[in-house]
């Protein structure tokens, strides 16, 4: 059975989160996969623009991730304050 070709179009680049060895980067983008409705995408991209491993999120999932990250940052800041006393 032949593998289906996956297509992508980066609709908007939102942030480069980290550089990777070999020239790639971890990025937050809005990407349309296989011509479908664009979604938020956190993924490693190679230096020549090929997608690596990552996750794709709809708006609801992105909001849930945002809340979870905010809660974790608040927890870490509280711990840092407690250790500083």
Biotite code that builds the C-alpha atoms (Angstrom):
import biotite.structure as struc

atoms = struc.array([
    struc.Atom([0.000, 0.000, 0.000], chain_id="A", res_id=1, res_name="UNK", atom_name="CA", element="C"),
    struc.Atom([1.366, 3.414, -0.935], chain_id="A", res_id=2, res_name="UNK", atom_name="CA", element="C"),
    struc.Atom([1.801, 6.017, 1.779], chain_id="A", res_id=3, res_name="UNK", atom_name="CA", element="C"),
    struc.Atom([-0.416, 9.065, 1.414], chain_id="A", res_id=4, res_name="UNK", atom_name="CA", element="C"),
    struc.Atom([1.547, 12.247, 0.809], chain_id="A", res_id=5, res_name="UNK", atom_name="CA", element="C"),
    struc.Atom([1.045, 14.789, 3.577], chain_id="A", res_id=6, res_name="UNK", atom_name="CA", element="C"),
    struc.Atom([0.933, 18.417, 2.497], chain_id="A", res_id=7, res_name="UNK", atom_name="CA", element="C"),
    struc.Atom([1.275, 21.498, 4.655], chain_id="A", res_id=8, res_name="UNK", atom_name="CA", element="C"),
    struc.Atom([1.118, 25.250, 4.363], chain_id="A", res_id=9, res_name="UNK", atom_name="CA", element="C"),
    struc.Atom([2.378, 27.510, 7.130], chain_id="A", res_id=10, res_name="UNK", atom_name="CA", element="C"),
    struc.Atom([-0.336, 30.167, 7.271], chain_id="A", res_id=11, res_name="UNK", atom_name="CA", element="C"),
    struc.Atom([1.334, 32.239, 9.985], chain_id="A", res_id=12, res_name="UNK", atom_name="CA", element="C"),
    struc.Atom([4.570, 31.920, 11.936], chain_id="A", res_id=13, res_name="UNK", atom_name="CA", element="C"),
    struc.Atom([3.870, 32.837, 15.554], chain_id="A", res_id=14, res_name="UNK", atom_name="CA", element="C"),
    struc.Atom([7.112, 32.078, 17.454], chain_id="A", res_id=15, res_name="UNK", atom_name="CA", element="C"),
    struc.Atom([10.455, 30.350, 17.233], chain_id="A", res_id=16, res_name="UNK", atom_name="CA", element="C"),
    struc.Atom([10.630, 28.599, 20.608], chain_id="A", res_id=17, res_name="UNK", atom_name="CA", element="C"),
    struc.Atom([14.107, 27.038, 20.437], chain_id="A", res_id=18, res_name="UNK", atom_name="CA", element="C"),
    struc.Atom([16.944, 26.375, 18.024], chain_id="A", res_id=19, res_name="UNK", atom_name="CA", element="C"),
    struc.Atom([17.941, 22.771, 17.329], chain_id="A", res_id=20, res_name="UNK", atom_name="CA", element="C"),
    struc.Atom([21.358, 21.401, 16.483], chain_id="A", res_id=21, res_name="UNK", atom_name="CA", element="C"),
    struc.Atom([21.725, 21.030, 12.740], chain_id="A", res_id=22, res_name="UNK", atom_name="CA", element="C"),
    struc.Atom([19.852, 24.242, 12.011], chain_id="A", res_id=23, res_name="UNK", atom_name="CA", element="C"),
    struc.Atom([16.265, 23.274, 12.716], chain_id="A", res_id=24, res_name="UNK", atom_name="CA", element="C"),
    struc.Atom([13.926, 24.952, 15.179], chain_id="A", res_id=25, res_name="UNK", atom_name="CA", element="C"),
    struc.Atom([10.984, 24.292, 17.455], chain_id="A", res_id=26, res_name="UNK", atom_name="CA", element="C"),
    struc.Atom([8.191, 26.614, 16.341], chain_id="A", res_id=27, res_name="UNK", atom_name="CA", element="C"),
    struc.Atom([4.627, 27.654, 17.108], chain_id="A", res_id=28, res_name="UNK", atom_name="CA", element="C"),
    struc.Atom([2.787, 28.216, 13.834], chain_id="A", res_id=29, res_name="UNK", atom_name="CA", element="C"),
    struc.Atom([-0.657, 28.127, 12.303], chain_id="A", res_id=30, res_name="UNK", atom_name="CA", element="C"),
    struc.Atom([-0.539, 25.325, 9.731], chain_id="A", res_id=31, res_name="UNK", atom_name="CA", element="C"),
    struc.Atom([-3.032, 23.923, 7.236], chain_id="A", res_id=32, res_name="UNK", atom_name="CA", element="C"),
    struc.Atom([-2.407, 20.177, 6.841], chain_id="A", res_id=33, res_name="UNK", atom_name="CA", element="C"),
    struc.Atom([-3.654, 18.425, 3.701], chain_id="A", res_id=34, res_name="UNK", atom_name="CA", element="C"),
    struc.Atom([-5.647, 21.485, 2.648], chain_id="A", res_id=35, res_name="UNK", atom_name="CA", element="C"),
    struc.Atom([-7.811, 21.401, 5.780], chain_id="A", res_id=36, res_name="UNK", atom_name="CA", element="C"),
    struc.Atom([-8.706, 24.260, 8.137], chain_id="A", res_id=37, res_name="UNK", atom_name="CA", element="C"),
    struc.Atom([-5.535, 25.729, 9.716], chain_id="A", res_id=38, res_name="UNK", atom_name="CA", element="C"),
    struc.Atom([-4.689, 24.769, 13.299], chain_id="A", res_id=39, res_name="UNK", atom_name="CA", element="C"),
    struc.Atom([-2.103, 25.753, 15.873], chain_id="A", res_id=40, res_name="UNK", atom_name="CA", element="C"),
    struc.Atom([1.006, 23.646, 15.567], chain_id="A", res_id=41, res_name="UNK", atom_name="CA", element="C"),
    struc.Atom([4.019, 23.128, 17.858], chain_id="A", res_id=42, res_name="UNK", atom_name="CA", element="C"),
    struc.Atom([6.638, 21.248, 15.909], chain_id="A", res_id=43, res_name="UNK", atom_name="CA", element="C"),
    struc.Atom([10.302, 20.856, 15.058], chain_id="A", res_id=44, res_name="UNK", atom_name="CA", element="C"),
    struc.Atom([11.078, 22.076, 11.549], chain_id="A", res_id=45, res_name="UNK", atom_name="CA", element="C"),
    struc.Atom([14.308, 21.169, 9.765], chain_id="A", res_id=46, res_name="UNK", atom_name="CA", element="C"),
    struc.Atom([16.545, 23.869, 8.336], chain_id="A", res_id=47, res_name="UNK", atom_name="CA", element="C"),
    struc.Atom([15.184, 23.094, 4.853], chain_id="A", res_id=48, res_name="UNK", atom_name="CA", element="C"),
    struc.Atom([11.527, 23.458, 5.974], chain_id="A", res_id=49, res_name="UNK", atom_name="CA", element="C"),
    struc.Atom([10.510, 19.831, 6.467], chain_id="A", res_id=50, res_name="UNK", atom_name="CA", element="C"),
    struc.Atom([8.204, 19.110, 9.412], chain_id="A", res_id=51, res_name="UNK", atom_name="CA", element="C"),
    struc.Atom([9.371, 16.817, 12.197], chain_id="A", res_id=52, res_name="UNK", atom_name="CA", element="C"),
    struc.Atom([7.529, 15.530, 15.229], chain_id="A", res_id=53, res_name="UNK", atom_name="CA", element="C"),
    struc.Atom([5.017, 17.790, 16.860], chain_id="A", res_id=54, res_name="UNK", atom_name="CA", element="C"),
    struc.Atom([1.443, 18.368, 17.920], chain_id="A", res_id=55, res_name="UNK", atom_name="CA", element="C"),
    struc.Atom([-1.477, 20.122, 16.283], chain_id="A", res_id=56, res_name="UNK", atom_name="CA", element="C"),
    struc.Atom([-4.114, 21.874, 18.391], chain_id="A", res_id=57, res_name="UNK", atom_name="CA", element="C"),
    struc.Atom([-7.474, 23.478, 17.736], chain_id="A", res_id=58, res_name="UNK", atom_name="CA", element="C"),
    struc.Atom([-8.418, 26.725, 19.539], chain_id="A", res_id=59, res_name="UNK", atom_name="CA", element="C"),
    struc.Atom([-10.027, 24.908, 22.476], chain_id="A", res_id=60, res_name="UNK", atom_name="CA", element="C"),
    struc.Atom([-6.972, 22.694, 22.984], chain_id="A", res_id=61, res_name="UNK", atom_name="CA", element="C"),
    struc.Atom([-4.632, 25.695, 22.708], chain_id="A", res_id=62, res_name="UNK", atom_name="CA", element="C"),
    struc.Atom([-6.614, 27.521, 25.411], chain_id="A", res_id=63, res_name="UNK", atom_name="CA", element="C"),
    struc.Atom([-6.443, 24.461, 27.686], chain_id="A", res_id=64, res_name="UNK", atom_name="CA", element="C"),
    struc.Atom([-2.668, 24.242, 27.155], chain_id="A", res_id=65, res_name="UNK", atom_name="CA", element="C"),
    struc.Atom([-2.340, 27.983, 27.862], chain_id="A", res_id=66, res_name="UNK", atom_name="CA", element="C"),
    struc.Atom([-4.244, 27.603, 31.156], chain_id="A", res_id=67, res_name="UNK", atom_name="CA", element="C"),
    struc.Atom([-2.183, 24.575, 32.193], chain_id="A", res_id=68, res_name="UNK", atom_name="CA", element="C"),
    struc.Atom([1.092, 26.359, 31.431], chain_id="A", res_id=69, res_name="UNK", atom_name="CA", element="C"),
    struc.Atom([-0.085, 29.446, 33.356], chain_id="A", res_id=70, res_name="UNK", atom_name="CA", element="C"),
    struc.Atom([-0.961, 27.317, 36.382], chain_id="A", res_id=71, res_name="UNK", atom_name="CA", element="C"),
    struc.Atom([2.409, 25.564, 36.262], chain_id="A", res_id=72, res_name="UNK", atom_name="CA", element="C"),
    struc.Atom([4.313, 28.855, 35.994], chain_id="A", res_id=73, res_name="UNK", atom_name="CA", element="C"),
    struc.Atom([2.359, 30.242, 38.972], chain_id="A", res_id=74, res_name="UNK", atom_name="CA", element="C"),
    struc.Atom([3.171, 27.106, 40.976], chain_id="A", res_id=75, res_name="UNK", atom_name="CA", element="C"),
    struc.Atom([6.875, 27.349, 40.122], chain_id="A", res_id=76, res_name="UNK", atom_name="CA", element="C"),
    struc.Atom([7.007, 31.055, 41.007], chain_id="A", res_id=77, res_name="UNK", atom_name="CA", element="C"),
    struc.Atom([5.388, 30.334, 44.379], chain_id="A", res_id=78, res_name="UNK", atom_name="CA", element="C"),
    struc.Atom([7.959, 27.620, 45.070], chain_id="A", res_id=79, res_name="UNK", atom_name="CA", element="C"),
    struc.Atom([10.777, 29.979, 44.136], chain_id="A", res_id=80, res_name="UNK", atom_name="CA", element="C"),
    struc.Atom([9.392, 32.647, 46.509], chain_id="A", res_id=81, res_name="UNK", atom_name="CA", element="C"),
    struc.Atom([9.096, 30.115, 49.327], chain_id="A", res_id=82, res_name="UNK", atom_name="CA", element="C"),
    struc.Atom([12.671, 28.919, 48.832], chain_id="A", res_id=83, res_name="UNK", atom_name="CA", element="C"),
    struc.Atom([13.931, 32.502, 48.780], chain_id="A", res_id=84, res_name="UNK", atom_name="CA", element="C"),
    struc.Atom([12.578, 33.228, 52.272], chain_id="A", res_id=85, res_name="UNK", atom_name="CA", element="C"),
])
